[in-house]
Amino acid sequence: MIERPFMVLARGAVVVLLLAMQGCIGQNKGDGQGVEGDQSALGPLPNAGDVVAAHNENAQKLDRLWARTELRLQGVDQDGNDLDETAEGHFQFIRPGKVSLTVNKVGETYFCLGCNETFYWWMDLRKPRSALVGEIAKATPKTVERFGVPVHPLDLIDLVGIVPISVEEAGAGTVAWSSDGKEVELSVAGRWGPRVFSFSSPELKLAGVRLLDASGKIVCESRIERAERVSFRDDPSVIAEAPVRMVISIPASAMQVTIVMHDPQNRGSAMKDAPFKPDLLLKAYNIPDDMVRSLDVAAKTAAKQATDASVDEAAGEQGNEEDESR
C-alpha cells in the first residue's frame, strides 16, 4: 500500500462523508450551471419553500446516524502516477454538528477524524501517534485545507442533509433549472461561498450538492448513486433514507472518492458522546501531549513563513536590480 495516497484518502474522508450524507436522494445528473436562454419552456419552477419542505421531511428524521463505510480513492498523484486506494471505517453523526470517522486497513485503525460544534480534528494513530486539532471559530481556508478542501466546517455540516435546510436561508436564495432541465437547483449563501443543492424533478429529492468559493468556482461536488432505508433503533416504524453509494469529486486535486455505506442506522439513545470529544479521544488513543498540534497555530506559522519568503524574494529582486544599475 502506498502511504501518501492512503493519507490523502483519510484526510479527505471527513469532507467526503460530510458531503455524502444527504438526507434525500435522487438519481438524475445535471451539470448545475443553469439553463441557458428561456427557462419557461421547461415549465414552472417550484418555489424555494416547496423544495425545502420536500427535503426536510426526510432530513428531520435523521438526527443521528451510524454506518460502516468503504472508501475508494481514484486519481493521479503529484508525480503523475495512477492511484487506486481503498479503506474501511465507521461513521457516526449526531445533529447538529457532531461527526466521527475512523479509517481502517486490514482491521487496524490508522486515522480518526471528526468535529463537534467547537472543534475539528485529525488523529494519526500510526507510530509515532500524533494529532491536529482546530477551533471551529478560528477556521480559515488555510486551516481546513489540511482536510482536503478549503470549505468552512459548519458549511459542510449544513450540507450533510441530515440537518434540515433553513427556511430563512432558502427564502433568501435562488431557484433555477439545471442546464439539462432535469434538476431544480437551490442556491443559498455559505460562509466562504455559495452552496448549491440539486434536486431531481419532479420528485424534489436531493441528487447532489456543490460547494463554491467566493469567485463561484466549484470546490467540491457530490453525486448520489444509491440510497437505502435507515433502521431506527428506538422506533422501527420510522421511514427515512440515507445514501449508501455516492461519488465525490474535488476539481483542484483531480481526485474522485467513492463512498459505500453499509447498514445505516439511527441508533437513537444508544449513541454516545465519547467519539465526538477530542480530549477523550486523545487519551483513549494514547497520543502524547507533545504530539498534539493546533491547526490554528500551524496555519499562522505557515502564513508567516510564506510572508517571510515573499519578503526575502522581493529583497533579492531589489538587490539584483541595484546591481544591474551600477
C-alpha positions in Angstrom: 0.0 0.0 0.0 1.2 3.5 -0.8 1.4 5.5 2.4 0.9 9.0 0.9 -2.2 8.2 -1.1 -3.8 6.5 1.9 -3.2 9.6 4.0 -4.8 11.7 1.2 -7.8 9.3 1.3 -8.1 9.6 5.0 -7.7 13.3 5.3 -10.3 13.8 2.5 -12.7 11.3 4.1 -14.3 13.8 6.5 -15.0 16.2 3.7 -16.3 13.3 1.6 -18.7 11.9 4.2 -20.0 15.3 5.3 -20.9 16.0 1.7 -22.2 12.5 1.1 -24.7 12.2 3.9 -27.6 13.8 2.0 -30.9 13.2 3.7 -32.9 12.9 0.4 -31.7 11.0 -2.6 -32.0 11.5 -6.4 -30.6 9.7 -9.4 -30.5 12.2 -12.3 -27.5 14.3 -13.1 -27.1 17.8 -14.4 -24.0 20.0 -14.6 -25.6 22.6 -12.3 -24.7 25.7 -14.4 -28.3 26.7 -15.0 -30.3 26.5 -18.2 -29.2 28.9 -21.0 -31.8 31.0 -22.5 -35.6 30.9 -21.8 -36.4 28.6 -18.9 -40.1 28.9 -19.3 -40.1 26.1 -21.9 -39.2 23.7 -19.0 -42.4 24.5 -17.1 -42.9 26.3 -13.8 -40.2 26.1 -11.2 -41.2 25.0 -7.7 -40.7 27.7 -5.1 -38.0 27.5 -2.5 -40.5 26.7 0.2 -41.7 23.6 -1.6 -38.2 22.4 -2.3 -37.1 22.8 1.3 -40.3 21.2 2.6 -39.7 18.1 0.5 -36.1 17.8 1.6 -36.7 18.5 5.3 -39.5 15.8 5.5 -36.8 13.2 5.3 -33.9 15.1 6.8 -35.7 15.9 10.1 -35.8 12.2 10.9 -32.0 11.7 10.6 -30.9 13.4 13.8 -28.4 10.5 14.4 -26.7 8.1 12.0 -24.2 5.3 12.2 -22.8 3.2 9.4 -19.9 1.0 8.3 -18.1 2.5 5.4 -15.9 1.6 2.4 -13.8 4.3 0.8 -12.1 4.3 -2.6 -9.8 7.0 -3.8 -9.0 7.2 -7.6 -7.0 9.7 -9.4 -3.4 10.7 -10.2 -0.8 11.7 -7.6 1.6 14.6 -7.7 4.2 12.5 -9.6 1.7 11.6 -12.3 1.1 8.0 -11.1 -2.3 6.4 -11.1 -3.9 6.0 -7.7 -6.5 3.4 -6.6 -6.6 3.0 -2.8 -9.3 1.5 -0.5 -10.0 1.6 3.2 -12.9 0.8 5.6 -14.2 2.6 8.6 -17.1 3.6 10.8 -19.1 6.8 10.5 -21.2 8.4 13.3 -23.3 11.6 13.3 -25.3 13.5 15.9 -27.2 16.6 15.0 -26.4 19.5 14.8 -22.7 19.1 14.2 -21.0 16.1 15.6 -19.2 13.9 13.2 -16.8 11.0 13.8 -15.0 8.8 11.2 -12.4 6.1 11.8 -10.4 4.9 8.8 -9.1 1.3 9.0 -7.0 -1.0 6.9 -6.8 -4.8 7.5 -8.6 -4.5 10.8 -6.2 -1.8 12.2 -7.3 1.8 12.8 -5.0 4.2 11.1 -6.8 7.5 11.5 -9.6 9.1 13.5 -11.2 12.3 12.1 -14.1 14.4 13.2 -15.7 17.6 14.5 -18.2 18.9 17.0 -19.7 22.3 17.4 -16.5 23.7 18.8 -13.5 21.7 17.4 -12.4 19.7 14.4 -9.6 17.2 14.5 -7.4 14.7 12.6 -5.6 11.9 14.6 -2.9 9.8 13.0 -2.8 6.5 15.0 0.3 5.1 13.4 3.6 5.3 15.3 4.5 7.8 16.4 0.9 8.8 17.1 0.0 12.5 16.6 -3.0 14.8 16.3 -4.1 18.1 14.8 -6.9 20.0 16.5 -8.5 23.3 15.4 -11.2 25.5 16.7 -14.3 26.0 14.5 -14.5 29.7 15.4 -10.9 30.2 14.1 -11.3 28.2 10.9 -9.9 29.7 7.8 -9.5 28.4 4.3 -5.8 27.7 5.1 -6.5 25.6 8.2 -9.3 23.5 6.8 -7.4 23.0 3.6 -5.4 20.3 5.5 -8.6 18.2 5.5 -8.7 18.2 1.7 -11.0 21.1 0.7 -11.0 24.8 1.9 -14.6 24.8 2.9 -15.9 26.1 6.3 -16.6 23.1 8.6 -20.0 24.4 9.5 -21.0 24.7 5.9 -20.0 21.1 5.4 -22.2 20.1 8.3 -25.1 22.1 6.9 -24.6 20.2 3.6 -24.9 16.9 5.4 -28.6 16.9 4.5 -29.4 15.3 7.9 -29.6 18.9 9.1 -32.7 20.4 7.6 -32.2 23.4 5.2 -33.1 26.7 6.9 -36.4 28.1 5.5 -35.0 31.6 6.0 -31.8 30.8 4.1 -33.8 29.2 1.3 -36.1 32.2 1.1 -33.1 34.5 0.5 -31.6 32.1 -2.1 -32.5 31.5 -5.8 -34.1 28.6 -7.6 -33.3 27.6 -11.2 -33.3 24.7 -13.6 -30.0 22.8 -14.2 -28.6 23.1 -17.7 -30.1 19.8 -18.8 -33.5 20.7 -17.4 -33.7 17.6 -15.3 -32.9 19.1 -11.9 -34.0 22.0 -9.8 -31.2 23.9 -8.2 -31.4 25.8 -4.9 -28.6 28.2 -4.2 -28.0 29.6 -0.8 -25.2 31.6 0.8 -22.4 29.9 2.7 -19.7 31.4 4.9 -16.9 31.4 2.2 -19.0 30.8 -0.9 -22.4 29.7 -2.2 -23.9 26.2 -1.6 -25.9 24.7 -4.4 -28.4 21.9 -3.8 -29.6 19.9 -6.8 -33.0 18.2 -6.6 -34.5 15.7 -9.1 -37.6 16.8 -10.9 -40.5 16.4 -10.2 -39.7 14.3 -7.1 -37.6 17.0 -5.4 -35.2 14.5 -3.9 -31.6 15.7 -3.3 -29.4 14.4 -6.2 -26.2 16.2 -5.3 -24.5 19.3 -3.8 -21.8 21.7 -4.9 -19.7 24.0 -2.6 -18.4 27.0 -4.4 -15.7 29.5 -3.4 -16.2 33.3 -3.3 -15.5 33.6 -7.1 -18.1 30.9 -8.0 -15.7 28.1 -8.8 -16.6 24.6 -7.7 -14.6 23.5 -4.7 -16.4 20.1 -4.1 -19.2 18.3 -5.8 -21.1 15.2 -4.7 -23.4 12.9 -6.7 -25.7 10.3 -5.1 -25.9 6.9 -6.8 -28.0 4.8 -4.4 -29.9 5.0 -1.2 -31.4 2.7 1.4 -33.8 2.9 4.2 -32.3 3.6 7.6 -33.2 1.4 10.5 -34.4 3.2 13.7 -33.5 1.5 17.0 -35.9 3.5 19.2 -38.8 3.4 16.7 -38.6 0.9 13.9 -41.8 2.3 12.3 -40.0 5.5 11.2 -39.3 5.7 7.5 -36.3 7.6 6.1 -33.5 7.1 3.6 -29.8 7.8 3.6 -27.2 7.4 0.8 -25.3 4.1 0.6 -23.3 4.9 -2.5 -22.0 8.3 -3.7 -19.2 9.8 -5.6 -17.3 12.9 -4.6 -15.1 14.9 -6.9 -12.6 17.6 -5.9 -11.6 19.5 -9.1 -8.5 21.1 -7.7 -6.9 17.7 -6.9 -8.3 15.7 -9.8 -9.3 13.1 -7.2 -12.6 11.1 -7.0 -13.7 9.3 -3.9 -16.4 6.7 -3.9 -18.2 6.1 -0.6 -20.2 2.9 0.1 -22.3 2.9 3.3 -23.4 -0.4 4.9 -26.3 -0.9 7.3 -27.1 2.8 8.0 -28.8 3.1 11.4 -30.3 5.8 13.6 -29.2 4.3 17.0 -31.0 6.9 18.9 -30.2 6.9 22.7 -27.7 4.1 22.2 -25.2 6.6 20.6 -22.7 8.0 23.0 -20.9 11.4 23.0 -17.3 10.0 23.6 -16.4 9.7 19.8 -17.1 13.4 19.5 -14.9 14.6 22.3 -11.3 15.2 21.2 -9.9 15.3 24.7 -11.3 11.9 25.5 -10.1 10.5 22.1 -6.5 11.8 22.7 -6.4 9.9 26.0 -8.1 6.7 24.6 -5.6 6.6 21.7 -2.6 7.3 24.0 -1.5 10.4 22.0 1.2 12.3 24.0 0.6 15.9 24.7 3.8 16.9 22.8 2.4 15.2 19.7 -0.8 17.3 19.6 -0.6 20.4 17.4 -3.0 23.2 16.9 -4.3 23.6 13.4 -4.8 27.3 14.1 -1.1 27.9 15.2 0.2 25.7 12.3 -1.8 27.9 9.8 -0.4 31.1 11.3 3.2 29.7 11.2 2.7 28.6 7.6 1.3 32.1 6.7 4.3 33.8 8.4 6.8 31.6 6.6 5.1 32.4 3.3 5.2 36.1 4.0 8.9 35.9 5.1 9.7 34.0 1.9 7.9 36.7 -0.2 9.8 39.4 1.6 13.2 37.7 1.1 12.3 37.1 -2.6 11.4 40.7 -3.1 14.6 41.9 -1.3 16.6 39.6 -3.6 15.0 41.0 -6.7 15.6 44.6 -5.5 19.3 43.7 -4.9 19.6 42.3 -8.4 18.1 45.5 -9.9 20.5 47.7 -7.9 23.5 45.5 -9.1 22.4 45.8 -12.7 22.0 49.6 -12.5 25.6 50.1 -11.4 
